[in-house]
């Protein structure tokens, strides 16, 4: 009898607390070097998003632990956003959408490079952060990225930014309270090689900070064409994926009566 190949699913998907398996006692997910201020950070207008990369560091930033079976090395972070504040994220949560979704892309250290890992079943781990525009109060930690946007409005433009520009990621409890499942890249070639970790709690920024992303030029020959709605719609998989929600990092111990 021929073996059955179990495939992952196309991402993004609709997330729902009632449709997930709650997991307690999971090893903490640890971040190393994402906002320590070492080395250099570069931000570029790719024509489809804003991408942030690191260089000239004593070591590559990485994550380890949690539901991951290996060390995953940081490759880049990029954003997806909409034409208005009411949409722009890729995953949805309880049917709700957020203004933006940031993706921190990592590759499995066992493969040596992102290019080699990209199509492997365990090749990539992507951290998803919901970003919500709310009111007029700026998020100071997000400000370093927003300040750089005015310098990369042109297609292909790039600028050096402070190496601790991802400090906003550390505004929440990162070692737990995330949804995780096996899925795909949300941009071509849509390899089903991603372990997704999507955090439940959004990062709140001002409407003005979010609007700055919509001023970026999408076409090198037409300055009127801006980067908007650069997100993939929710996919409906043929087979419902198993989604876990990592609630606690310690085992639940029942007291003796």
C-alpha positions in Angstrom: 0.0 0.0 0.0 1.4 3.4 -1.0 2.3 5.7 1.8 0.3 8.8 2.3 2.1 12.1 2.3 0.8 14.5 4.9 1.0 18.0 3.6 0.9 21.3 5.5 -1.6 23.9 4.6 -1.4 27.2 2.7 -1.2 30.3 4.9 -2.6 32.5 6.2 -5.5 30.9 8.0 -8.4 32.0 10.3 -7.4 31.5 13.9 -10.0 30.7 16.6 -9.4 29.9 20.2 -12.2 27.4 20.2 -10.6 25.5 17.3 -7.2 25.2 19.0 -5.5 22.8 21.3 -4.4 24.5 24.5 -0.8 23.5 25.5 0.7 24.1 28.9 4.1 23.2 30.1 5.8 24.2 26.9 9.5 25.2 27.0 9.8 29.0 26.8 10.6 30.5 23.4 13.8 32.5 23.8 14.9 35.4 21.6 18.6 36.3 21.2 19.9 39.5 19.7 16.8 40.9 18.0 17.0 44.3 19.7 20.3 44.4 21.6 21.5 47.3 19.4 24.6 45.5 18.1 25.8 45.8 14.5 23.8 47.5 11.8 20.2 47.5 10.7 19.0 48.3 7.2 15.5 49.1 6.0 14.5 48.9 2.3 11.5 49.6 0.2 11.2 46.4 -1.9 8.3 47.6 -3.9 6.0 45.2 -2.2 6.8 45.8 1.5 9.3 47.3 4.0 12.1 44.9 4.9 14.5 45.1 7.7 17.8 43.1 7.9 20.8 43.0 10.2 24.6 42.9 9.4 28.0 43.4 11.0 26.9 41.6 14.2 29.0 39.3 16.5 26.4 36.7 15.9 23.2 36.2 13.9 20.0 36.9 15.9 18.1 33.6 16.6 15.2 32.0 18.4 15.2 28.7 20.2 12.8 26.6 22.4 9.1 26.7 22.5 7.5 24.4 20.0 10.6 24.5 17.8 12.9 21.5 17.6 15.9 23.5 16.4 17.6 26.8 16.5 16.2 29.3 13.9 18.3 32.2 12.6 16.8 35.6 11.8 16.8 36.4 8.1 14.5 39.5 7.8 11.4 41.2 9.0 8.7 42.7 6.8 5.2 44.1 7.0 1.8 43.6 5.4 -0.8 46.4 5.5 -4.1 47.6 4.0 -5.4 50.7 2.4 -7.2 51.6 5.6 -6.8 50.9 9.3 -9.6 48.3 9.3 -7.6 45.7 7.4 -4.1 44.7 6.4 -3.2 41.6 8.5 -3.0 38.2 6.9 -4.1 35.9 9.7 -7.4 36.7 11.3 -8.3 36.0 15.0 -11.8 35.2 16.0 -13.0 36.7 12.7 -11.3 40.0 13.4 -8.7 41.8 11.3 -6.0 44.1 12.3 -4.3 47.0 10.5 -1.0 45.3 9.9 0.9 42.1 10.4 4.7 42.0 10.9 6.6 38.8 10.0 9.9 38.0 11.5 11.3 35.3 9.2 13.8 32.7 10.5 15.5 29.7 8.9 16.5 26.4 10.5 20.2 26.6 11.4 20.8 23.0 10.3 20.5 24.1 6.6 23.1 26.8 6.8 21.2 29.5 4.8 17.7 30.8 4.1 17.9 29.7 0.4 18.7 26.2 1.3 16.1 26.0 4.1 13.2 27.7 2.2 11.6 24.6 0.7 12.3 22.1 3.5 9.4 20.9 5.7 11.1 22.2 8.8 13.0 24.9 7.0 11.4 28.1 8.3 9.8 29.6 11.4 7.9 32.9 11.0 6.8 35.0 13.9 3.6 36.9 13.3 2.8 40.1 15.1 -0.6 41.9 14.8 -0.3 45.6 14.7 -3.4 47.8 15.3 -3.7 51.5 14.5 -5.6 53.1 17.4 -6.1 56.8 18.1 -3.4 59.5 17.9 -0.9 58.3 20.5 2.3 57.1 18.8 4.1 54.0 20.0 7.6 55.3 20.9 9.2 51.9 20.3 7.8 51.7 16.8 8.9 55.3 16.0 12.4 54.4 14.8 11.0 52.4 11.9 8.4 55.0 11.1 11.0 57.8 11.1 13.0 56.0 8.5 10.0 55.5 6.1 10.2 59.1 4.8 13.7 58.3 3.5 12.6 55.2 1.5 9.5 56.3 -0.2 11.1 55.7 -3.6 11.0 52.1 -5.0 14.3 50.4 -4.0 15.4 53.1 -1.6 17.2 52.0 1.6 18.5 53.5 4.8 20.4 52.5 7.9 18.3 52.6 11.0 19.1 52.0 14.7 20.1 48.4 15.3 17.5 48.3 18.2 14.6 49.2 15.9 12.8 46.0 16.7 12.5 46.8 20.3 8.7 47.0 20.0 8.7 43.2 19.6 9.7 43.0 23.3 6.7 44.9 24.5 4.8 41.7 25.2 5.4 38.3 26.7 7.1 36.6 23.8 7.8 33.1 25.3 4.1 32.1 25.3 0.6 33.2 24.3 1.0 32.4 20.6 -0.8 30.2 18.1 1.3 27.7 16.1 0.7 25.5 13.1 2.5 24.1 10.1 1.8 26.3 7.1 3.3 28.1 4.1 4.9 31.3 3.0 2.3 33.9 2.1 4.3 35.1 -0.9 5.4 33.2 -4.0 6.5 30.4 -4.3 4.3 29.6 -1.3 6.5 26.8 0.0 4.8 24.7 2.7 7.9 24.9 4.9 6.8 27.3 7.7 6.2 26.7 11.4 4.0 29.7 12.2 4.0 31.4 15.6 1.3 34.1 15.7 1.0 36.2 18.9 -2.4 36.8 20.3 -1.8 40.3 21.7 -1.5 43.1 19.1 1.0 46.0 19.1 -0.8 49.3 19.2 0.4 52.2 17.1 -1.2 55.5 16.0 -3.1 55.9 12.8 -0.5 58.4 11.7 2.3 55.9 12.2 0.4 53.3 10.1 -0.4 55.8 7.4 3.3 56.4 6.8 3.6 53.0 5.3 1.0 53.8 2.7 3.3 56.6 1.3 5.8 54.1 -0.1 6.2 53.8 -3.8 5.3 50.5 -5.4 6.5 51.2 -9.0 9.8 52.7 -10.1 8.2 54.5 -13.0 5.0 55.7 -11.4 5.2 57.6 -8.1 1.4 57.6 -7.7 1.3 53.8 -7.2 1.7 53.1 -3.5 2.2 49.9 -1.6 -1.2 49.0 -0.1 -3.2 45.8 0.4 0.0 43.8 0.2 -1.5 40.9 2.1 -2.7 37.5 1.1 -6.3 36.6 1.9 -7.1 33.9 4.4 -6.8 30.4 2.7 -9.3 27.6 3.2 -7.3 24.3 3.4 -8.8 21.0 2.3 -7.7 19.4 5.6 -8.2 21.4 8.7 -4.8 22.1 10.3 -3.9 21.3 13.9 -3.4 24.6 15.6 -1.9 24.9 19.1 -2.1 27.7 21.5 0.8 27.9 23.9 -0.7 29.2 27.1 1.9 28.5 29.8 5.5 27.6 30.1 5.3 25.5 33.2 3.5 22.3 34.0 0.2 22.6 35.8 0.7 21.1 39.2 -2.4 20.1 41.1 -2.2 20.6 44.9 -2.8 17.5 47.0 -6.0 17.6 49.0 
